Amino acid sequence: MTWAEAVRVSIDFRNGRLWLLLEPDIWIGPTRARKVAVDFLDARRGDRFNKKFNDLLDAWVHIVLGTPERNAEVSLSLFENGTGAENPCFLISSRTAFARRGTE
């Protein structure tokens, strides 16, 4: 079994906006070994609360978007040349968000 720090990347549409979701995780290979690595994963992720989790998230935002700045707007496109439909451009904010339990 092998493992590495990793990030899950997904896109969600909420409140009329697209969101790029980055979730720090641990990759286990081969994939079928994840079932037998439950204790290892629990121990490795067991202390990832608030500051430590936020530091990991900041590191992944820096790696994926190329900036350590908070609230920066990054422009990403597939090719260096071209405009419009041939080379769409996406503006992504480096601002992070989190959810917490409501007070209701």
N, C-alpha and C positions, 0 to 999 in steps of 0.2 A: 504494500500500500504506500502511496505517496500523497503528500498534501502540500497546499500552498495557500497563502492569503489570496483572496479573490474578491470580485465585486459582481453582483448580479445587476444587470442593466435591463430596464423595461421602460415602456412608455404607457402613460395612462391619460385619459381625457376626463377631467373633472371641472365642474363649475365653468364650462365653456373655454377651458384652456388645456393645452397639452403640457404634461409634466414628464420630465426625464427623471426616472427613479433609479438611484444608486443605492444598493444595499450591500455593505461589507459582509463577506462570508468567508468560508474556508472551502476550497476545492479539494475533493478527495478523488484519487484515481487508483484503480478504475472505478467508475461510477457505482458499480455493484458493491464495492467495499464500503460505501457510506453506511450501509446497514450495520456492519460490524464495527464501525468507528464511532458509534454513538457516545460511548464514554469519553473517548478522546475529544470529540467535538464539544461535549458538555464542559469538559475541563478547560479547553482552549477558549471557549466563548463565555465561560462562567462569570468573568469579572468585567465584561464589556458593558459598563453602564455609563451614562452621562458623559463625563470628560473623555474617557478612553474611547468610547464609541464615536464621539464627536471628532476626536483627533483622527481616527481611522477614516471617517467620512470626509473630513477635510483633505486628507492625503489622497483619497480616490478622486475627489473633485479636482484637485491639482493635476493629477495624472491624466484624467479623462479630458478636462477642459483646458489644461495648459496654463492655468493661472492660480496662484495661491490667494488672490484677492477675494474678499467677500463682496457680494452685490455687483460684481463685474459682469458685463454683457459680452459674451464670446460669440463670434460668427463662425459657423462651421459649414463647409460645402465640400462636395466630393472631389471636384476638380479645381485646379488653379485658374483655368480660363473658362469662359462661357457665362451666359446669363440666363435668367428665366427658367423655363422648363428643362432646358438642357443641363443646367447645373444649379439646382435649388440651393438656397442659402438658409440656414437655420440660425436664429438668434437664441442663445441659451444663457440664462442668468446663473451665476455661480452661487446665488443665495440658496441656503438650505432651509428646510422646514421640517418640523416634527409634529407628531400628534401626542396629546397627553389626555389623561382621564378628565372628563368634565366634572363640574362641581354640582351637577344636578342630583 
